[in-house]
């Protein structure tokens, strides 16, 4: 097929703020995890599909399969949908007090 560009699992994204390898960013409606350090105002490679451990609001409790949202202001996952963007689902249950969640990234963010 001559119009195929790529699978899209990894995308080159232009970021406003610097991102370190392993950090998540939301660019418009594209959510990804940096493969390497990216300086502010530069483009870098981001994985947009897969399962990752990412920072999460410690006070949240999430059952396996619960929807998780990205809180851009605090750069962490949350179960709160208001004002945040859906980015995936919890692969493992997250207990209150845990500052990390295991998430399966959504391939498409609505």
C-alpha positions, 0 to 999 in steps of 0.5 A: 500500500503506497500511502502507509507511513508507519504503525504508529506505536512510536510517534515523533512529538514536539513537546512544549516542556522538557521530558525525561526518558520514561516520562509521560506527556500529553500533546493535544490528544496524543499521550505517550511515554518518552523513549529518551530525554527531550528538550523543551520545544524539541521533537522526540520519540514517544511510545503511544501503546503498551503497558507502563508504570507511571506516577499516580495520585496517591489518594486514588484507588483503582480496580483492575480495568478502571479508566485512568486519566492524565492530570496535566497540571500535576503530571500524574494519573488519576481516576478523576475525569473532570478536567483530565484526559482519558489515557488508558486503563489500570492493568493492576489494582492500585491501592490508596497510598500507592504513587504508581499505577500500572496502565495500558495506554489507550491507542486512541484518545477521545 
